[in-house]
Amino acid sequence: HLDKYVVGQEDVKKTITMAVYRYIKHGKRNPVLMIGPTGCGKNYLMEKLAEFEDVRNEMIVYTYDASGLTSAGYKGNDVMDIFTGFKKASHIKGKSCKKGIIYLDEIDKIVMPNTDGNGENTNAFVQHQLLSAIAGTAEISGVDTKNILFILGGAFGQLDELGKEKQTSFGFGTQENIWEKESDATLRENLVAYGAQKEFLGRINSIVRMRRLNQ
């Protein structure tokens, strides 16, 4: 199904497909994080996933822009708004909110540190609040998160610079050359250096790169 619309990006298509298959057929939740530059097709991929018959007939794929999330008590949206919106969207489409896929877009915006006037990293608090939802151990706004599959996506624009600093021996290798030599452990280390909390990353089973579009 995805091959009909998305050219290339084989790693992410396979990773998303297997996560959704295991979720639909066996009820297993394997959260996925997609990393890719703006315009590479993260949102488009999720739109096409939502159109797949087995997904469309059973549930909704709800997209939420995570860039506006703030820690509880601060001005802005909080984690509860994700599930309020998911519940409303499910009811509008005549689906149960007991299962579904929530795609958190722009997740890099709450991974990068954001320090308030007291020197506190408020984004670390947001990650902590999201952690229990992604782990499936919380009920939020009437939604039992243990039955929800989470897919996260973000550009993580400065992540490649971290990789280049650590792998200068590659010389003038391309972005893809660097990725191919990057293990999952190294990628996770770089994400922690970027600002991700280890506990937050620990709840994400698969992290996959999307390539920048070429001609």
MIZA-874753 format. One record per residue (C-alpha): x negated, y, z negated. Coordinates in Angstrom, 3 decimals. Layout:
<recs>
+----------+----------+----------+
:       xx :       yy :       zz :
+----------+----------+----------+
:        X :        Y :        Z :
...
+----------+----------+----------+
</recs>
This chain:
<recs>
+----------+----------+----------+
:       xx :       yy :       zz :
+----------+----------+----------+
:    0.000 :    0.000 :    0.000 :
:   -2.678 :    2.507 :   -0.988 :
:   -4.802 :    1.620 :    2.043 :
:   -2.000 :    2.939 :    4.262 :
:   -2.575 :    6.450 :    2.938 :
:   -6.010 :    6.687 :    1.320 :
:   -9.134 :    6.207 :    3.424 :
:  -12.196 :    5.023 :    1.518 :
:  -12.317 :    5.415 :   -2.282 :
:  -12.399 :    1.613 :   -2.541 :
:  -13.613 :    1.505 :   -6.158 :
:  -10.818 :    3.668 :   -7.505 :
:   -8.113 :    1.961 :   -5.428 :
:   -9.164 :   -1.458 :   -6.729 :
:   -9.463 :   -0.250 :  -10.322 :
:   -6.046 :    1.451 :  -10.325 :
:   -4.425 :   -1.495 :   -8.535 :
:   -5.719 :   -4.040 :  -11.044 :
:   -4.707 :   -1.865 :  -14.011 :
:   -1.161 :   -1.468 :  -12.646 :
:   -0.908 :   -5.157 :  -11.689 :
:   -1.884 :   -6.277 :  -15.192 :
:    0.551 :   -3.767 :  -16.659 :
:    3.545 :   -4.812 :  -14.528 :
:    2.915 :   -8.564 :  -14.541 :
:    1.478 :   -9.117 :  -18.001 :
:    2.257 :   -5.985 :  -20.015 :
:   -1.449 :   -5.300 :  -20.552 :
:   -2.482 :   -1.679 :  -20.933 :
:   -5.921 :   -0.906 :  -19.507 :
:   -6.336 :    2.895 :  -19.486 :
:   -8.346 :    4.287 :  -16.582 :
:  -10.324 :    7.516 :  -16.194 :
:  -10.858 :    8.824 :  -12.646 :
:  -13.696 :   11.281 :  -12.150 :
:  -13.838 :   13.202 :   -8.892 :
:  -14.213 :   16.717 :   -7.483 :
:  -11.215 :   18.922 :   -6.784 :
:   -9.593 :   17.961 :   -3.500 :
:  -10.792 :   14.351 :   -3.366 :
:   -7.270 :   12.943 :   -3.738 :
:   -6.663 :   12.067 :   -7.396 :
:   -3.138 :   13.503 :   -7.486 :
:   -2.361 :   12.201 :   -3.997 :
:   -3.365 :    8.696 :   -5.089 :
:   -0.947 :    8.877 :   -8.018 :
:    1.844 :   10.184 :   -5.764 :
:    1.419 :    7.215 :   -3.464 :
:    1.223 :    4.813 :   -6.408 :
:    4.609 :    6.144 :   -7.570 :
:    6.088 :    5.247 :   -4.165 :
:    5.032 :    1.584 :   -4.348 :
:    8.185 :   -0.523 :   -4.568 :
:    7.344 :   -2.534 :   -7.693 :
:    6.429 :    0.661 :   -9.537 :
:    9.289 :    2.793 :   -8.179 :
:   11.937 :    0.182 :   -9.079 :
:   10.845 :   -0.259 :  -12.679 :
:    9.425 :    3.018 :  -13.958 :
:    8.217 :    6.497 :  -13.227 :
:    4.709 :    7.837 :  -12.774 :
:    4.694 :   11.069 :  -14.754 :
:    1.959 :   13.631 :  -14.127 :
:    1.026 :   16.097 :  -16.847 :
:   -1.535 :   18.895 :  -16.571 :
:   -3.677 :   18.461 :  -19.686 :
:   -5.580 :   21.734 :  -19.201 :
:   -3.092 :   23.664 :  -21.349 :
:   -3.162 :   21.292 :  -24.326 :
:   -4.130 :   22.804 :  -27.653 :
:   -4.493 :   21.388 :  -31.124 :
:   -1.312 :   21.369 :  -33.236 :
:   -0.843 :   24.746 :  -34.874 :
:   -2.501 :   26.700 :  -32.073 :
:   -0.710 :   28.693 :  -29.394 :
:   -0.022 :   26.579 :  -26.317 :
:    1.206 :   23.080 :  -25.501 :
:    0.500 :   20.130 :  -27.766 :
:    0.432 :   16.359 :  -27.274 :
:    4.130 :   16.046 :  -28.134 :
:    5.018 :   17.997 :  -24.960 :
:    3.591 :   15.186 :  -22.816 :
:    6.096 :   12.694 :  -24.148 :
:    9.006 :   15.100 :  -24.277 :
:    8.442 :   15.712 :  -20.560 :
:    7.995 :   12.000 :  -19.814 :
:   11.221 :   11.147 :  -21.621 :
:   13.173 :   13.846 :  -19.780 :
:   11.751 :   12.847 :  -16.378 :
:   12.594 :    9.175 :  -17.046 :
:   16.197 :   10.016 :  -17.880 :
:   16.568 :   12.227 :  -14.793 :
:   15.487 :    9.310 :  -12.584 :
:   17.625 :    6.820 :  -14.488 :
:   14.664 :    4.929 :  -15.915 :
:   13.934 :    3.793 :  -19.444 :
:   11.191 :    5.642 :  -21.296 :
:   10.208 :    2.342 :  -22.911 :
:    7.708 :    1.778 :  -20.112 :
:    5.972 :    3.890 :  -17.509 :
:    2.723 :    5.369 :  -16.297 :
:    1.523 :    8.732 :  -17.574 :
:   -1.157 :   10.452 :  -15.508 :
:   -3.037 :   13.135 :  -17.450 :
:   -4.576 :   15.468 :  -14.884 :
:   -7.349 :   18.007 :  -15.589 :
:   -8.452 :   15.943 :  -18.576 :
:  -11.962 :   17.405 :  -18.306 :
:  -10.565 :   20.711 :  -19.596 :
:   -9.969 :   19.162 :  -23.036 :
:  -13.227 :   17.214 :  -23.007 :
:  -15.450 :   20.252 :  -22.568 :
:  -15.982 :   21.901 :  -25.995 :
:  -13.799 :   24.907 :  -26.826 :
:  -14.917 :   26.726 :  -29.960 :
:  -12.530 :   28.960 :  -31.897 :
:  -13.373 :   31.968 :  -34.071 :
:  -14.230 :   29.698 :  -36.993 :
:  -16.725 :   27.680 :  -34.985 :
:  -14.400 :   24.671 :  -34.754 :
:  -14.238 :   22.684 :  -31.497 :
:  -10.481 :   22.687 :  -30.995 :
:  -10.709 :   20.326 :  -28.030 :
:  -12.164 :   17.662 :  -30.312 :
:   -8.931 :   17.856 :  -32.314 :
:   -6.855 :   17.505 :  -29.121 :
:   -8.827 :   14.406 :  -28.142 :
:   -8.229 :   12.980 :  -31.607 :
:   -4.483 :   13.585 :  -31.279 :
:   -4.437 :   11.934 :  -27.853 :
:   -6.470 :    8.990 :  -29.089 :
:   -3.632 :    7.291 :  -30.975 :
:   -1.316 :    7.704 :  -27.984 :
:   -3.785 :    6.176 :  -25.530 :
:   -4.510 :    3.425 :  -28.061 :
:   -0.767 :    2.729 :  -28.194 :
:   -0.527 :    3.077 :  -31.950 :
:    1.850 :    6.043 :  -32.162 :
:    5.470 :    6.861 :  -31.456 :
:    5.738 :   10.417 :  -30.182 :
:    8.950 :   12.264 :  -29.289 :
:   10.813 :    8.957 :  -29.316 :
:    8.342 :    7.267 :  -26.940 :
:    6.543 :    4.155 :  -28.181 :
:    3.087 :    4.589 :  -26.671 :
:    2.200 :    0.908 :  -27.004 :
:    4.201 :    0.298 :  -23.812 :
:    2.755 :    3.162 :  -21.735 :
:   -0.115 :    2.866 :  -19.259 :
:   -2.357 :    5.939 :  -19.256 :
:   -4.407 :    7.069 :  -16.283 :
:   -6.605 :   10.131 :  -16.713 :
:   -8.235 :   12.283 :  -14.084 :
:  -10.588 :   15.240 :  -13.959 :
:  -13.287 :   16.920 :  -11.883 :
:  -15.946 :   17.074 :  -14.634 :
:  -17.801 :   19.596 :  -12.512 :
:  -21.004 :   19.740 :  -14.566 :
:  -21.297 :   15.994 :  -15.132 :
:  -23.503 :   15.431 :  -12.088 :
:  -25.993 :   18.004 :  -13.364 :
:  -26.331 :   15.974 :  -16.562 :
:  -26.987 :   12.890 :  -14.464 :
:  -29.601 :   14.672 :  -12.347 :
:  -31.437 :   15.940 :  -15.410 :
:  -31.737 :   12.397 :  -16.746 :
:  -32.639 :   10.838 :  -13.406 :
:  -35.138 :   13.235 :  -11.852 :
:  -37.129 :   10.265 :  -10.548 :
:  -34.553 :    9.928 :   -7.765 :
:  -36.039 :   12.992 :   -6.116 :
:  -33.695 :   14.452 :   -3.536 :
:  -31.207 :   11.592 :   -3.585 :
:  -27.600 :   12.269 :   -2.713 :
:  -24.791 :   12.436 :   -5.230 :
:  -23.757 :    8.904 :   -4.205 :
:  -27.314 :    7.563 :   -4.684 :
:  -27.233 :    8.783 :   -8.278 :
:  -23.823 :    7.232 :   -8.916 :
:  -24.891 :    3.863 :   -7.547 :
:  -27.728 :    3.710 :  -10.097 :
:  -25.466 :    4.907 :  -12.915 :
:  -24.281 :    2.163 :  -15.256 :
:  -21.035 :    2.371 :  -17.194 :
:  -23.030 :    2.886 :  -20.390 :
:  -24.986 :    5.766 :  -18.841 :
:  -21.795 :    7.378 :  -17.549 :
:  -20.233 :    7.152 :  -20.995 :
:  -23.370 :    8.669 :  -22.562 :
:  -23.178 :   11.558 :  -20.104 :
:  -19.494 :   12.060 :  -20.902 :
:  -20.313 :   12.266 :  -24.617 :
:  -22.966 :   14.879 :  -23.793 :
:  -20.280 :   16.676 :  -21.764 :
:  -18.070 :   16.859 :  -24.860 :
:  -16.061 :   13.637 :  -25.024 :
:  -15.563 :   12.083 :  -28.446 :
:  -16.916 :    8.528 :  -28.662 :
:  -13.686 :    7.283 :  -30.224 :
:  -11.687 :    8.839 :  -27.389 :
:  -13.840 :    7.201 :  -24.702 :
:  -13.670 :    3.940 :  -26.592 :
:   -9.949 :    3.693 :  -25.798 :
:  -10.543 :    3.927 :  -22.042 :
:  -11.206 :    0.533 :  -20.487 :
:  -12.347 :    1.647 :  -17.040 :
:  -14.123 :    4.762 :  -15.788 :
:  -14.370 :    5.110 :  -12.015 :
:  -15.868 :    7.683 :   -9.671 :
:  -14.109 :    9.176 :   -6.648 :
:  -16.339 :   10.341 :   -3.821 :
:  -16.201 :   13.834 :   -2.386 :
:  -14.441 :   13.838 :    0.990 :
:  -16.691 :   13.901 :    4.040 :
:  -15.618 :   14.809 :    7.554 :
+----------+----------+----------+
</recs>
